[in-house]
């Protein structure tokens, strides 16, 4: 379907919203006319007042003509003087796609690329264009893959998709507003009218979102024609992998020190993502081997990735597999400087005020020390309920030695099945929570006594190492603290508990000043 027909259908669908409102108002007005014509004047007046109430949100919906402008994604606008190679690439691709180049390029902090256009006259006249490129996306793609992504986005311009988006957006916003107005009010009349508009909204969304999916297929075809079949297919495969990897990176690295009011070194909030990608290539290769499987819905704005890849890979070979294998991030003049500037653009003022660490190791040490110092496990809370006193590791070991472990375990948060169990069955239900909590309490004890260190790694989770006692010779290969604690915790939580191995492992309690200074 051509852009003219799509524009006409979008106008018809938008007009349908207003026509529906007019029809409903006409029904209410007709009902009022019949009342005044056939009912006593006093009763008719009262009933007419009732019909006015649901008419108010109808009228409000009809006259909410202005489509709210969405907030521009937080990002770093870059000029042609700042990023000449990136702009040259975008202009070249726009010329090959056969469309006008964007007037602004904005670098963002997510794994995404998008285009926007400030079209006029309900999208019938073109306006200034914007291209949004995620820096984390550029960190993970090759130059050929990024060219495919940009060609895809420019394909939306060529198909007038961004101009017609204003029409469809207005209809969606108006329907959402009107339905919300009805749902905010109580009464059967409001609920009935909300259902009428909801039914039209379902038709509207099914129709417009089906168009959106067709636009994605067309933009994929444009990308394959301009940037190559293989580059387009591999980019489609890579983006879900990068999206998942970036989410993991943000949770496990970039925001690791948030609770401790710590921030990675300047530029490393985004710069560290590239280091993690380089270190985990084998792991990422396994993720690339399978396309994501996702349930489909008539309300999806994008087709399933697997279907898009399949369609592109069925295109004829174009012998362009060896093009532009360099990293896409190399298109930026100064990648390290961009990482730092992007932090200033996308991080909130509150986050930017956190203390910057000197390196990732300092961030890990500070974050883990703060987390362990503020430890509050289910076992901590169970001890408060059981003993009515502050939960400490020595107090817990005493309870275990006194044979009260499983009575204490009854204070843990339990499922109905676990709460109803007894004997060995109950112990098996409770033991995983007890093990995790006790393991953490022991780690916190070592951290508080400065008897442990953390090993930072981009390839695997951080590991705790046991430090030698003060005054002893350093160990070139310090033992893994996790392994040592795990075995001792198993013994303490056995059916016949034994805390001796755990007590032997724990660092000695510091002597008080009075004990240290006492005469011998």
N, C-alpha and C positions, 0 to 999 in steps of 0.2 A: 504494500500500500504506500503510495507516494506521500510526501509531506503535506501536500495540499489537502488530500482526503483525510489524513490523520488530523490536521488542524480543524477541518470541518466536523469530524466526529467528536473531537474534544470540545468544540463549541456547542455541539448538540447535547453532549452529556452535561456540560455546565449549565446550558439553558434548561435541561430537564430538572435540575435542582430547583431553579426558580419557578418553573412551571408547576412542580409538585407543591411548592409552598402556596402558589396562587390558587391551585385547585382545592387545597385543604382550607384555605381562607374562604373560598367560594362556598364550600360545603357548610362551614360554620355560619356564614352569612345567610345561606339558604335556610338553614335550620332556624335561625333567628326570625327570618321573614315568615316562615310557617307558624312559628309560635305567636307572633304578633297578629297574624291573620286569623288564627283559629282558637287561641287560648285567651282566658281573661287577661286584661292588661296588667294587673299586679303580678300574676304568676309569670306571664311572659317576660316582664321586666327582670324578675329575679333570675329566670332561666337564661336570659340573654347575658346577664352579668357573668354567669358561669362559663358561657362560651367565649367571653372576652379573655378570660385567664389563659387558656391554651393558645390564644391567638398572639399573645405577647411574644413568646419565644419564636413563633413562626415569623412574625414581622422582623424581629431582631436578626434572624438568620438571613432573611431576604436582603436586608440593608447593610449587612457586614460585607461590603463590596471589596474592601482593600485586603489584598493578600499580604500577610505579614512577611517581611523579608527575613529569611533565616540568617542567623548569626554566621559570619564568615568563620571557617575553622581557624583556630589559632595556628599561626605559622610565621614563616620568615619570608617576606617578599624579596625577590632578588632581581636586580636590574641587569640589562645586557652588559653594562660595563663591569658589573661584579662577576657574572658568570657567562662569559662570551661563548664558551663551547656548548653549554647547555642550551642557551638561546639559539645558537646556530643549528643545533640538532632539531630543536622543536620547529624552527622556521622551515628547515629542509623537509621535515616530515609533513608539515602542514601543506607545503606546496605539492608534494607528491600525492597527498590525500585529496587535494583539490579544494581546500577550504582556507578561510582566513585564520591566521595565527592568533593565539591569545594575546591580549594586551598586558597581562600580568602573569608571572609565574610565582607561586607561593610554595615554599618548602614546608612540609608538615612533619609531625613527629609520630606518624603511624604507618602501618604497612598498607598503604592505599594510594590510589591515584584517582583523580576525579576532575571534571570540568564544570564550569558554571558560566552563565551568561545573563547579563541584566537586560533581557529583551524588553521591548516596549509594546504598547497596544496589545496587551494579552498575549505577547509572544509573537505577534505577527510581524513586528519589525525587529531586526537584529540590534544588539547592544554590545557593550564592552564584554570581553571574554577573559576568563581566568582558568589557569591550569594549576592544579594542586598535585604535588609530587611528594610522597613520603620519603624522608631520608632513610628510615630503616628498610624501605623497599629497595632503594638504590644500593644499600649496603649488601643486599643479598642477591641481586640480579647481575647478570652480565650486561654489557652494553647492548648486545643484540636483543636480549630479553626486554630491557628497558625501552628500546626503540619500538618493540612490538606493543608494549603497554601504552606508550605515548600515542602511537598510531591508532590504537583502539580508542583512546579518549578523543582524539581528533576526529575519528570516524563519527562520533556522536554529533560533532559540529556539522560535519558534512551532511548528515541525515536530518538536520534541524531538530534533533532531539532536545537540545538544551533550550531552544526557543519555545517549543511546544510544552516543555515542562511547566512553564508558568500557568498555562491553562489547566493542566491536570492537577497541579498543586492547589490552585484556587478551589477547584471542586472538592478536593479531599479536605482542605481546611474548613470550608463552609459546612460540609456534612458533619465533620467532627464537632464543630462548634454547636451546630443546631442539635445534634444528638445529645451533647453534653448539657445543653440548656434544659432539655426535657428530662434527662436522667437526674439532674440536680433537684428536681421538684417531685413532690409526692402526689399520688393520685393516679387512678386508672386511665384517665384521659391522656395524661402525659406519657404513660407507659405505652399506650397504643400508638400515639404519634411517634414516639421514639422507635417503635418497631417498624413503622412505615418507612421512616428515614433510614433505619438500619438496613432494611431490605434493598432500598435504592443504593445505599452505600456499597453493599456487597456486589451489586451489578456494576456499579461505577468502578470499584477496585478491580474486579475480575477483568473488565474490559481494558482499563488503562494499564494494569500491570502485565497483562498479556502483551500489550504493545511494548512495554519496557523489555520483556524477555526477547521479543523479536528484534528490538534495537540492539541488544547485546550480541545476538548471533550475527547481525549485520556488521557491527563494529569489529567482531572477531574476524570476519571475512576480510574486512578492510585492512586489519593489522597483518593478516597472513599475506595478503597481496603486496603490501608495502614493505614489511619487515621480514617476511619469510615464514613458511609454514612451520618449520621446526622451532624457530625462535618463539613464535606465538604459542605453540603447544607447550613448550617447556616453561614459558612464563606462566601460563595458566596452571601448570602443575606446581610450580615453585611458590606461587603466592600463598596458597593455604599453608604450606610448610613454614614459610617465613612468618605468617601471621601467628601460628601456634608457637614458633620459636621465640618471637618477640614477646608474646604474653608470658612465656616461661621466664625470659630474661628480666622483664620488668618485675615479676614477683620475686624471683630468686636472687637478683643482683641489684638492679637499679634502685629498688625500694627497700633493700635489705636493712638499711639503717634508719628508716623513717621513725620507728618507735623509739629509737635512741637519739632522735633529732640530728641524724648524720646524713650527709649527702656525698655521693662519689666525687672525686676530683673534677674540677671544671672541665667540661667537654666530654667527660666519661659517661654521663647519663645516656648518651646516644653512641659515643665512641666505643664503649664496652661491648655493644651488641655485635659489632664486626669482629671483635676478638673472640667472642663466644662462638660465632658462626665458624670461624676458622678452626677453632679447637674441637668442634663437634661435627666435623664433616661426615664421619662414618655413621654417626647416629642419624644425621639429617638424610643421608643417602637411603637409609632404610625407610624413612618416612616418605621419600619421594616415590618409592616403588609402588605405592598404592594410592589411588585417587580417593578423596574423601567421599563417603557415601552419606547422603543427606536426604531426609524425607522431602518430597515435593509437595507443593501446595499451589492452588490457583492464585494465592495472594503473594507469591514470591515475586520480587522485582527482578531477580536474576535467575537464569536457568541453572541447573546443577552443573558444577564444575566438570564432573565426569562426562556429561553429555557435550559440553562445549569443547572439551579436549578431543573427544571422539570425532566430532564434526570437523575440527581443524585437521586432525591427523588423517582423515579420509580424503583431504584435498590432494591433488597431484603433487608429486615431489617437484621441488624447484631448484635443487642442487645449491642451496644456500646455507647448508648446515655449518660451514666453517667461518661464518662472518662474525666479526666483533666479539671475540670471547673475553675481552678485557673486562675488568670490574666496572659496573655502571657508576660507582661512586667517584671514579677517576674523572668523570665529566666535570666535577666541581673543581674550581680553581684551587681552593684551600679547604679540604675536607675537615681537617682538625678545627680550623677556625669556624667553619659552618656548624660543627657540632656544638661549639661553645655558644655561638650566636643563637642557635635554635633553642638552647636551654633558656636563654633570656626571653625568647619570644613565646614559648609554650608553657613553661613552668609557672605556677602561681607565685605571687609575692611571698606567701607564707612558706612555700617549699624552698624558694631561693634564699630565705633567711636561715635555713638550717646550716650547721657548721660543715664545711667542706673538709674531708679527710685528705691526707697527703697521698694515699694510694689505696688500692682495693684491700690490701691486707689490714690496714688500720681500720677500714670500714667494717670488715668481717669481725675483727677482734672486738671493736666497740659495740657492734650490734649484738653479737652473741653474749658478751658480758652483761649488757643491759637486759636482754631477754631472759637470761638465766637468773639474774637478780630479781626480776619481777615475776618469777615463775608462779603459776597458779593452776596446778593440774587438778583433775577430778579427785585425786588422792588427797591433795591439800584440803579441798573443800570437805571431803569425807572425814578427815581428822578433826576439822573444826566442829562438825556435827557430833562426832563421837567423843571427843575429849573436852570440848568447850574451852580449848586453849590454843595458843599459836602453834601451827604445824611446823615441826622441825624434823630433820632426819634422825638425830639421836632419839627423839621421842618415838618415832615410828619403829626404829629397831628395837626399842624396849617393848613396845606393844607386840611385835612379832615374837620376841623371846618369851613374853608372858602368855603366848598362845591366843592372842586376841585378833590375829590378822583377819580371819574370815568373818568375825563379828564386825570388824571395821569395814570389810568389803561390802557388807549389807548397806552401808551408807553411800556407796557409789551410785551414780545414775545408772539404772538397770532397765533393760527391756522387760516387758511383762513376762516373757518366757524365762528370762534369767532370774527375776524376782521370785518366780514360783518354783525354781529348781532347788534341790538340796544336795548335800554331800558332794561327791566328786563332780557331778554335773554342774553344780553352782560354782565350784572352784574353777572349772574350765571356762565358764562364762566370764568370770571376774578376772582371771589371770592376765589376759592381754592388756586391759586397762591398768591393772596394778603394775605390770612389768614396764609399760611405757612411762608411767608416772614416777615409779621408783628410780628408773634409769635416769630420768631428767633431774630428779632431786639429787642424785649422786653427782651428776655432771655439775649442777649448781654448786655443790659443796667444793668440788675441785676448783671451779672458777673463782669462788669467793676466797680460796686460799692461794690463788695464783699458782696452781700446780698443773695447769693445762694450757696448751696453745692450740691454735687452729691453723690448718693448712689450706690456703686458698687455692682454688683450681677453677679454670674455665671448662675443664673436661668432665668433672664429676662433682658431686656434693662435697662441701667442706668436711674435713675430718679432724677430729680432736686427737691430740697427742699428749701423753703424760710427760710432764717436765720433771727432771730430777729434783730431789730434795735440796734445799739450800746447803751449800758447802760440799756437795758431792760432785764428782766429775761429770761433765756433760756427756750425754749419750748421742753418738752419731746417728743412730737409728732408734729414736724413741718409740716405744710400743704404742699400738693403737689403743686409745682409752676405751673406745666403744666395745672392743672385743673383751677386754679385761672386765669391764663393768657388767657386760651382758652375762658372762658366766657366773659372776658373784650374785647378781640379781636373781638368776634362775634358782640358785641354791636357797636364797632367802624366801622365795615364793613357792618352794616345793611343797608337796603334801605334808612332809615333815620338815618344816622350815629350819634353816641353819644360817644364821647371820654372821658366823665367824669369818668366812671368806670376805664378806663385804666389809666387816669391821677392820680386817687386816689390810684391805686395799685403801681404805679412806685415809686421807692425810691426817696427821695428829692435830688435836685441838691446840691452838696457841695457848701458852701459859699466860695467866694474867700478870700484870706488873707486880702485884703483891707477891705472887709466887716466885717471880724472877728475882726480886730484890731481897727475899727472905734470907737471913743468915743461915749458914749450914753448920 
